[in-house]
Amino acid sequence: MPGQGTVTIDFGVWPGSQEASVTFADAAIAGTSAIEPWVMSNGTASNHTAQDHKYLPLLAQFTAEPNAGVGGTVYGRSLFKLIGPFKLNYVWA
């Protein structure tokens, strides 16, 4: 049965970073799941609005296959330095 979730990736304080990662727990994920993260275009974070998310220049991917019953790590990279937290969605099947 497919599932979905949301994680927050944080690029830190000024001057920010082009790279960030977040490890998260999701006990429903199977080790053989196909899983994909993307920017939550309608998300809001502590200092970013949905408008900021809509135009976020970010490539997000998992660093490895998910761990069954545990979760995984999402890696984000941008051509530009980003500051602060952003919301990402992920879906798995």
C-alpha positions as CSV (number, residue, x, y, z in Angstrom):
1,M,0.0,0.0,0.0
2,P,1.5,3.4,-1.0
3,G,2.2,6.1,1.6
4,Q,3.4,9.6,1.9
5,G,5.0,11.9,4.4
6,T,6.6,15.3,5.0
7,V,10.0,16.2,6.3
8,T,11.8,19.5,6.9
9,I,15.2,20.1,5.5
10,D,17.2,23.0,7.0
11,F,20.0,24.9,5.2
12,G,21.0,26.8,8.3
13,V,21.5,30.4,9.2
14,W,23.2,33.2,7.1
15,P,25.1,32.7,4.9
16,G,23.3,29.4,4.3
17,S,24.4,26.5,2.3
18,Q,24.0,24.8,-1.1
19,E,23.6,21.4,0.5
20,A,21.6,19.9,3.4
21,S,20.2,16.6,4.5
22,V,17.6,15.3,6.9
23,T,17.2,11.8,8.3
24,F,13.6,10.9,9.2
25,A,11.7,8.0,10.7
26,D,8.7,6.3,9.0
27,A,7.9,2.8,10.3
28,A,5.5,2.1,7.4
29,I,8.3,2.1,4.7
30,A,9.4,-1.3,3.4
31,G,13.0,-1.9,2.4
32,T,12.0,-2.5,-1.2
33,S,9.9,0.6,-1.5
34,A,10.3,2.9,-4.5
35,I,10.5,6.3,-2.8
36,E,10.8,9.9,-4.1
37,P,11.0,13.3,-2.4
38,W,10.1,16.7,-3.8
39,V,9.6,20.3,-2.7
40,M,6.3,20.8,-1.0
41,S,5.0,23.6,-3.2
42,N,2.2,24.7,-0.8
43,G,4.3,24.2,2.4
44,T,5.2,26.7,5.0
45,A,8.1,26.6,7.4
46,S,9.2,28.9,10.3
47,N,10.6,31.5,8.0
48,H,9.4,30.5,4.5
49,T,6.0,30.9,3.0
50,A,4.3,28.7,0.4
51,Q,5.3,31.3,-2.2
52,D,9.0,30.7,-1.3
53,H,8.5,26.9,-1.7
54,K,6.8,27.3,-5.0
55,Y,10.0,28.7,-6.7
56,L,12.6,26.8,-4.6
57,P,15.5,25.8,-6.9
58,L,16.2,22.5,-5.1
59,L,17.1,19.0,-6.2
60,A,16.1,16.4,-3.6
61,Q,16.9,12.7,-3.5
62,F,17.3,9.9,-1.1
63,T,20.9,9.0,-0.2
64,A,20.1,5.2,-0.4
65,E,17.3,2.8,-0.4
66,P,15.0,3.3,2.6
67,N,15.5,1.1,5.7
68,A,12.6,-1.2,6.2
69,G,10.4,0.0,9.2
70,V,12.8,2.9,9.9
71,G,12.9,5.6,7.2
72,G,15.8,7.2,5.4
73,T,17.9,10.3,4.6
74,V,17.0,13.0,2.1
75,Y,19.8,15.0,0.5
76,G,19.1,18.4,-1.0
77,R,21.3,20.5,-3.3
78,S,20.8,23.9,-5.0
79,L,22.9,26.0,-7.3
80,F,22.3,28.8,-4.9
81,K,22.9,29.2,-1.2
82,L,19.6,28.7,0.7
83,I,18.8,29.8,4.2
84,G,16.5,28.1,6.8
85,P,14.0,25.3,6.7
86,F,11.9,24.1,3.8
87,K,9.2,21.4,3.7
88,L,9.6,18.4,1.4
89,N,7.0,15.7,0.6
90,Y,7.9,12.1,-0.1
91,V,5.8,9.3,-1.5
92,W,6.6,5.6,-1.5
93,A,5.1,2.5,-3.0
